[in-house]
Amino acid sequence: MKNQAKRSFSKHHLALAITAVSAGYALSVSQAVNAQADDAIEEVIVTATARETSVQDVPYNISAVSGDDISAAQITDQAELMRNVPGVAVVDRGSRNSGVINGIMIRGLNVDSAALGDYSVAAAPTVSTYVNSTPVYANFILKDLERVEILRGPQGTLYGSGSLGGTVRYITRSPDTEGNSVDFSSGVSSTTGSDGLNYSADSVVNLALSDTLAIRAAAGLVDNAGVVDYVNVYRLDNSGIPVAPEGVLSPEAEYRTVEDADTVEITYARFAALWQPTDDFEVLFTHMTQEDEIGGRRQQTEGLDGWGNAYDDYENGSIQLEPSSREASLNSLEAEIDLGFATLTSSSSDYDHSGDSVSENTGFYAQNGWIGAFYYNYNRPMASAVRQYEDSAFIQELRLVSNGTDSLDWILGAFYIDQDTAGAQQSYLRGYQQWADAAWGAGIVASDQDWDYARDDNFTETAFYGELTWHLDALHLTLGARQFSNEYESAVYMDFPAYGSGAIFPVLNDSRVTEDDGLLFKANAAYDISADMMAYATISEGYRRGGSNAAPTSGFFGEDPSWAEYEADTVVNYEAGIKGSVGSMTYTAAAFAVEWDNVQVNTATPYWGFFAVTNGEAASTSGIELELSGDLSQDLGYSLGYAYVNAELDSDLTAPGRSAPLASAGTRLPGTPENTLTAALDYRAPLGNGGLEMIGRMAAYYQSSTMNAASDSQTYAAELDGFSLLDGHIGVAGEWWTATLFAKNLTNEEGTTGLFKEEYMGTDPSQQYYGNGAKSFLVQPRTIGANLKLSF
């Protein structure tokens, strides 16, 4: 895995810079209420089909959330945003390692445990994500966005990066050549369970340097106090080893409490330059960067410590702190030229995303009996899993989009990606060598490090895709295809250095290459029932690349030969729906059924526990998605959303070398609730005669129960209770300012979206482990705050 020099800049310096550059701006508050007395409907324009189109004219189910709505609701992270979209689910892991795994699930397409997230996995995500025209998952903070588009179903005939379940597009605001503006916002809030305050500051500067050239710069920070107390943390000496107050061989240890350990510090910056020398040609350059420093998990332990004491709310039983950090940067150059008959777009981009973390692994050792079996009941066990990941790529995409005729539209595209990914872990049993030297004499144990693992992968793909649409009066027929060819190479290194490199087990170096190619299709029919109503039906194929596991299949570490490679998995997505408007009300209703074959699951090999991917046989999902929005009056608007998703295995999920299935046919797929419901009211009305406006929003969310894992094992399987959340804000907007009071999770619901169970990470005093690594993943507790926005 590559080593990178640490890049950082002080959040305090950034705050001063923001304040100096800008005197501020009030970003527009919620745009959901735009009713006029004549019941006119404001069109929501999206570019999901590679041309500007009203969301109501797109012949499949797509949702769009405006950047103004995201800003007004104080939404900054993906998990909170996706809870507003019917049929989309996300495991809320908080900010720690938030960029390691793309956990977005659309229409229930997920087999992986909700507890994954500490380390990078080999299988590609089921949902592709784009930042503007770059296919990347780096979980950038949601700031200065134009909109977010959520496309359900496979999108390989419209986008270079194929997918199984759908595509999410984060579209940032472009520079504006028509004027200058300076925007500033700052907020403070308090979260239940925390003794500190949360702060944020953001600035956006737009400069129109001429009629053809403009630049836009955005920067900001988030500085959140923690919520969770780590109450069983070992006191460490200057070498990072648990203190032995009565001597190394004595079982005594010293513990301390670290309050509000899960601090969040995020700094981000973005620069964009737009050049439009003519009406037919433009070039946009964008650079984005973000750094995260996270103090620990927003996850609480439920149960008892090794002395029999129960943990309280917002308490974590880890015997060590679990920080994480990451850096992400992206550069893109997009050029667009109008050729008359069509518009040619070129997107060249590269990104680099890397991070590291420390995880409490002592509970895992204890539950497997390793401390007693392999480490002689070492008396102050502290197993640390130190992990790193990296994802970098160069992407080139060309797209030619017809400018349209009365009867025919078409899109042609070419896509190339060269992606390098890596994951590594160094495991340590802190203080083991010191203890062994005292117990047995120096030289027997060579190191506290008992495992060293690294995986480096390279993926390249070339694809050609396109769609052709015939317009036959009210009937519109579309055919799409995608041809692809890819190569995946993986290499692994592994050693057990505790007793000397290669002394007990041989060092492993292995590599493997797989190749694949294929052809995917899509067919769509849409019919204009009237000027305000459309019905449609779609059949589309989705594909996720296979690969090699770099797990050895011979020699001392040899696993079953079937672990050498895993195959691509595919879906066939069937969807039918109707969308339209009546008066001020717009609506969308869709029904879907997805057949999923050769299902990929991230797991571990049965003997040595290598991180690996295997294929099951089949799964399926089906359900409905409903969205409704409109106006109750000139001042009051509403929106409603509902989704029902039935997702389950159609056959046993088996793995090579295992006698029993990982999960049986009929098991619910994890992470996605069967029922979700969203509802919101938006208010905007004049306040007196001074030009002020009263603004407000109340939003509710409900999800039914979810499964923690698709597993027959009680070590992982659990049903997580459903929960509901209530958010809102109220404020006053002037000509150049907006002051807002806001609340998130107003009822302080303890929603759990993932779980490490006692059977997997729990306490075991018989092996000298008195902490507890079991934990529940919590949604953000009740947070109440205020925000001021100014604009010039």
C-alpha positions, -999 to 999 in steps of 0.1 A, spaced: 0 0 0 13 34 -9 25 58 19 15 94 16 27 124 34 1 138 57 -15 170 45 -33 191 70 -43 227 77 -56 242 109 -93 246 112 -87 278 132 -67 293 103 -94 283 79 -121 300 100 -101 332 100 -96 330 63 -133 324 58 -142 354 79 -117 376 62 -127 367 27 -164 370 32 -187 392 51 -213 365 45 -244 354 27 -277 339 34 -280 308 12 -316 305 1 -338 285 25 -361 257 15 -374 258 -21 -400 232 -16 -428 258 -13 -431 278 -45 -469 279 -48 -485 307 -67 -521 318 -65 -527 302 -99 -515 268 -88 -485 269 -112 -458 242 -107 -421 249 -106 -403 224 -128 -374 205 -112 -348 202 -139 -323 173 -138 -295 161 -162 -299 124 -154 -305 116 -191 -275 136 -202 -297 165 -213 -317 190 -192 -351 174 -185 -380 180 -161 -379 153 -135 -415 145 -144 -405 137 -180 -378 112 -171 -393 77 -179 -381 59 -148 -381 66 -111 -358 94 -102 -357 117 -72 -340 151 -69 -332 171 -38 -321 207 -43 -290 221 -27 -311 249 -12 -333 223 6 -302 205 18 -287 237 32 -319 249 48 -323 216 67 -287 217 79 -280 183 62 -243 177 58 -239 139 56 -251 113 32 -270 91 57 -294 119 67 -300 129 31 -308 94 19 -334 90 47 -355 116 27 -356 94 -4 -381 65 -7 -366 31 -14 -330 42 -4 -313 30 28 -280 37 44 -263 22 75 -256 53 97 -220 47 110 -215 83 120 -184 102 108 -158 76 117 -145 59 86 -175 73 67 -156 70 34 -144 34 37 -175 17 23 -202 30 0 -232 17 20 -260 32 -1 -287 6 -8 -314 11 -34 -342 -14 -37 -327 -36 -11 -297 -48 -31 -273 -57 -3 -261 -89 13 -232 -75 34 -235 -71 72 -246 -38 85 -215 -39 108 -190 -37 80 -173 -4 76 -140 -6 95 -120 -19 66 -122 -17 28 -138 -46 10 -129 -61 -24 -164 -62 -40 -176 -30 -58 -207 -13 -43 -241 -21 -57 -248 17 -62 -225 39 -82 -219 75 -70 -208 105 -91 -194 139 -80 -204 159 -111 -189 137 -139 -165 117 -118 -175 82 -106 -161 83 -70 -172 74 -35 -154 97 -11 -185 108 9 -177 145 5 -195 169 29 -228 181 14 -220 218 9 -226 243 -20 -246 218 -40 -268 225 -69 -288 193 -63 -285 156 -57 -301 132 -82 -310 96 -72 -316 73 -101 -331 39 -92 -322 8 -112 -291 0 -134 -277 29 -153 -250 13 -174 -265 26 -207 -263 62 -196 -232 64 -174 -197 51 -178 -197 35 -143 -222 7 -143 -242 -4 -113 -266 -30 -100 -291 -9 -79 -288 27 -91 -267 58 -93 -265 89 -70 -252 121 -85 -238 149 -64 -238 181 -85 -219 211 -72 -227 247 -81 -209 260 -111 -193 295 -113 -217 322 -125 -205 347 -152 -234 371 -145 -224 386 -112 -203 386 -80 -214 373 -47 -199 365 -13 -218 341 10 -211 333 46 -229 311 72 -220 300 107 -238 278 132 -236 265 167 -256 235 182 -257 212 212 -262 174 211 -278 153 238 -252 133 256 -224 159 250 -208 183 273 -196 205 245 -209 225 215 -208 219 178 -196 247 155 -196 252 117 -186 279 93 -189 280 55 -180 306 28 -186 308 -9 -172 335 -32 -183 338 -68 -163 362 -91 -174 370 -126 -140 381 -141 -156 388 -174 -186 379 -195 -168 346 -204 -148 338 -173 -159 331 -137 -145 314 -107 -161 300 -75 -144 291 -43 -160 274 -13 -144 265 20 -156 255 55 -153 235 86 -173 213 110 -161 211 146 -184 188 166 -180 179 202 -184 141 209 -213 123 224 -200 89 234 -179 83 265 -153 55 264 -155 43 300 -131 13 302 -100 27 285 -66 14 296 -43 40 310 -12 38 288 25 44 294 48 65 272 52 35 248 14 30 244 13 -1 265 -13 -6 293 1 5 327 10 -23 351 8 -7 386 17 -38 405 43 -51 380 42 -66 345 33 -101 357 5 -89 380 -31 -89 365 -38 -54 379 -45 -26 353 -55 11 355 -86 24 336 -98 58 328 -129 74 312 -126 96 281 -158 117 278 -172 128 244 -145 108 226 -162 108 191 -152 143 182 -155 154 145 -133 178 127 -138 182 90 -122 209 68 -131 212 31 -124 234 1 -135 236 -35 -124 258 -64 -140 259 -98 -133 280 -129 -157 283 -159 -147 296 -193 -174 302 -219 -157 319 -249 -187 313 -271 -223 302 -267 -213 268 -282 -182 260 -261 -174 259 -224 -147 244 -201 -151 238 -164 -122 229 -141 -130 217 -105 -107 209 -76 -121 195 -43 -104 185 -11 -115 173 23 -98 162 55 -115 144 84 -102 138 119 -125 117 140 -119 108 177 -140 77 180 -172 58 173 -207 72 177 -217 37 189 -227 26 224 -222 -7 242 -254 -24 255 -248 -50 281 -223 -56 310 -186 -50 315 -163 -77 329 -172 -67 365 -209 -71 359 -217 -34 356 -243 -22 330 -233 4 304 -254 36 303 -266 55 272 -238 69 251 -212 47 268 -187 26 248 -169 -4 264 -138 -4 243 -105 -6 263 -88 18 238 -97 48 218 -106 43 181 -98 73 160 -98 76 123 -86 101 97 -89 105 59 -80 127 30 -99 130 -3 -91 151 -33 -106 153 -68 -96 171 -100 -118 173 -131 -118 190 -164 -150 190 -183 -154 205 -218 -186 208 -238 -190 219 -274 -222 222 -294 -216 206 -328 -251 216 -341 -264 181 -346 -252 170 -312 -233 181 -281 -199 166 -273 -188 164 -237 -154 153 -225 -147 146 -188 -112 139 -176 -107 134 -139 -86 119 -112 -91 114 -75 -72 101 -45 -89 90 -13 -70 75 16 -76 70 53 -66 51 84 -81 40 117 -75 21 149 -101 -5 159 -107 -23 192 -102 -60 184 -98 -75 219 -134 -86 220 -129 -105 188 -99 -123 202 -117 -131 234 -148 -145 217 -126 -168 196 -107 -179 226 -74 -167 212 -62 -149 243 -62 -181 263 -53 -205 234 -24 -185 218 -14 -158 242 -14 -177 275 -41 -154 291 -18 -124 288 -31 -103 317 -38 -69 301 -48 -77 265 -53 -48 242 -57 -60 206 -54 -31 181 -63 -34 145 -45 -5 127 -60 -2 92 -53 18 61 -71 21 28 -65 39 -5 -85 44 -37 -72 64 -66 -81 65 -103 -79 82 -136 -112 84 -156 -119 95 -191 -154 97 -205 -167 110 -238 -204 115 -245 -221 126 -277 -258 137 -271 -281 145 -300 -296 179 -300 -329 163 -308 -354 160 -336 -391 156 -336 -388 118 -338 -354 107 -327 -329 113 -298 -297 94 -291 -267 92 -267 -234 76 -274 -206 73 -248 -171 59 -242 -156 53 -208 -122 43 -194 -111 39 -158 -77 29 -143 -83 24 -106 -59 14 -79 -72 3 -45 -54 -10 -15 -62 -21 21 -38 -30 49 -40 -41 85 -14 -44 112 -27 -62 143 -10 -57 177 -14 -72 211 0 -42 230 24 -51 258 26 -88 249 63 -88 242 71 -69 275 50 -95 294 66 -124 277 101 -111 284 92 -110 321 75 -144 321 98 -164 298 129 -144 292 139 -120 264 140 -131 228 112 -156 227 86 -131 215 99 -107 188 72 -82 186 37 -71 198 26 -73 162 9 -106 155 -4 -100 120 6 -80 90 -16 -79 59 -17 -58 28 -38 -61 -4 -32 -41 -36 -56 -42 -65 -58 -27 -100 -90 -25 -120 -92 -12 -156 -123 -11 -177 -132 2 -212 -169 5 -220 -191 18 -248 -227 26 -242 -257 44 -257 -294 48 -260 -317 55 -289 -353 69 -284 -381 70 -310 -409 96 -304 -441 83 -320 -466 110 -310 -476 100 -274 -455 69 -274 -417 69 -267 -396 38 -272 -360 35 -260 -333 9 -265 -300 10 -247 -269 -11 -247 -235 -13 -230 -204 -32 -241 -176 -36 -216 -142 -52 -211 -123 -52 -178 -93 -66 -160 -88 -70 -123 -55 -78 -107 -49 -84 -70 -19 -91 -48 -17 -100 -12 11 -100 15 8 -116 49 31 -124 78 29 -133 115 58 -114 129 52 -119 167 78 -147 169 100 -133 140 91 -129 104 84 -163 89 95 -181 120 62 -199 127 43 -194 95 58 -187 61 54 -152 46 28 -151 19 31 -132 -13 6 -140 -40 -12 -124 -69 -39 -132 -94 -55 -117 -126 -91 -121 -139 -107 -107 -170 -143 -103 -182 -164 -87 -209 -200 -86 -219 -230 -68 -233 -260 -53 -213 -293 -41 -226 -322 -18 -216 -357 -14 -231 -381 14 -221 -415 24 -232 -433 56 -221 -468 68 -230 -482 103 -225 -517 97 -212 -522 134 -212 -502 166 -211 -498 161 -174 -496 123 -170 -471 97 -182 -470 59 -178 -438 39 -184 -422 5 -182 -385 -5 -181 -365 -36 -183 -328 -31 -176 -297 -52 -169 -271 -44 -143 -236 -58 -138 -210 -57 -110 -175 -68 -119 -160 -100 -104 -124 -104 -93 -98 -124 -76 -95 -127 -38 -57 -131 -35 -64 -158 -9 -39 -186 -13 -52 -220 -25 -20 -240 -19 8 -243 7 5 -237 44 -22 -210 41 -41 -229 14 -78 -225 13 -103 -243 -9 -94 -236 -46 -129 -221 -52 -118 -191 -32 -93 -180 -59 -118 -160 -78 -153 -146 -75 -176 -141 -104 -196 -110 -115 -231 -107 -103 -260 -94 -124 -295 -82 -121 -325 -78 -143 -346 -48 -131 -383 -46 -140 -401 -14 -133 -435 1 -142 -448 34 -130 -469 65 -135 -460 101 -129 -477 135 -134 -494 165 -119 -528 177 -109 -530 214 -101 -501 221 -78 -496 185 -69 -470 163 -85 -468 125 -80 -448 94 -89 -458 58 -83 -435 29 -93 -435 -8 -88 -404 -29 -93 -391 -64 -92 -354 -72 -93 -338 -107 -100 -303 -109 -86 -280 -138 -98 -246 -149 -86 -249 -127 -55 -216 -114 -42 -210 -113 -5 -180 -99 14 -170 -125 40 -139 -144 52 -124 -177 43 -133 -205 67 -98 -216 78 -75 -186 80 -101 -158 78 -88 -139 48 -110 -110 37 -127 -124 6 -157 -123 -16 -178 -153 -26 -209 -159 -48 -243 -171 -37 -269 -183 -61 -299 -159 -62 -318 -132 -44 -347 -110 -54 -363 -78 -43 -397 -63 -51 -418 -34 -39 -434 0 -46 -422 36 -43 -445 66 -39 -438 103 -39 -462 132 -36 -457 169 -32 -478 200 -36 -493 230 -19 -520 233 8 -521 270 4 -500 298 -10 -478 297 21 -478 260 30 -464 231 10 -461 194 17 -443 163 5 -449 126 12 -429 95 4 -434 58 10 -415 27 0 -422 -10 5 -392 -33 -2 -393 -71 1 -358 -83 -3 -347 -119 4 -324 -148 -6 -340 -172 -31 -315 -199 -24 -290 -209 3 -260 -186 5 -231 -210 6 -193 -206 7 -164 -229 -3 -151 -251 24 -182 -246 47 -205 -275 54 -234 -252 65 -248 -223 45 -239 -188 55 -276 -180 52 -307 -200 42 -332 -194 14 -358 -169 26 -335 -149 48 -342 -112 46 -314 -91 30 -298 -68 56 -298 -31 60 -331 -22 42 -364 -18 60 -395 -32 45 -414 0 51 -402 36 51 -423 68 53 -413 104 50 -435 135 54 -427 172 55 -445 205 58 -428 237 45 -440 272 54 -430 306 39 -450 338 44 -444 375 48 -437 387 83 -452 422 87 -445 450 62 -408 452 66 -398 428 38 -392 400 62 -404 364 57 -411 337 82 -398 303 71 -402 269 86 -401 232 80 -411 201 99 -400 167 86 -408 132 99 -392 98 90 -401 63 99 -385 30 91 -396 -5 101 -372 -31 115 -340 -42 96 -317 -72 97 -281 -67 109 -268 -95 86 -280 -122 62 -268 -150 83 -279 -182 101 -253 -176 128 -263 -160 160 -229 -143 161 -240 -119 135 -278 -121 129 -301 -98 148 -333 -79 140 -330 -42 147 -361 -24 158 -377 2 137 -376 39 147 -389 73 138 -372 107 136 -386 143 137 -366 172 124 -375 208 119 -364 245 116 -380 279 119 -365 312 111 -367 347 97 -353 358 63 -345 393 54 -332 407 21 -295 398 28 -297 376 59 -314 346 74 -315 335 110 -327 300 118 -333 277 148 -332 240 140 -336 207 157 -326 172 146 -341 140 161 -363 162 183 -377 132 203 -342 118 208 -350 85 192 -323 59 198 -324 45 162 -300 16 156 -289 8 120 -261 -17 127 -247 -39 155 -216 -57 167 -231 -84 189 -219 -98 222 -212 -131 206 -188 -114 182 -171 -88 203 -183 -92 239 -164 -93 272 -147 -123 287 -131 -118 322 -118 -154 321 -94 -142 294 -86 -110 313 -108 -89 290 -130 -67 312 -141 -42 285 -168 -50 260 -165 -45 222 -202 -50 214 -218 -19 202 -249 -4 184 -246 21 156 -267 51 166 -284 79 146 -274 113 157 -290 121 191 -312 152 195 -293 182 183 -306 218 187 -289 248 173 -289 281 155 -275 293 122 -269 327 107 -265 333 69 -255 365 52 -252 375 16 -237 403 -4 
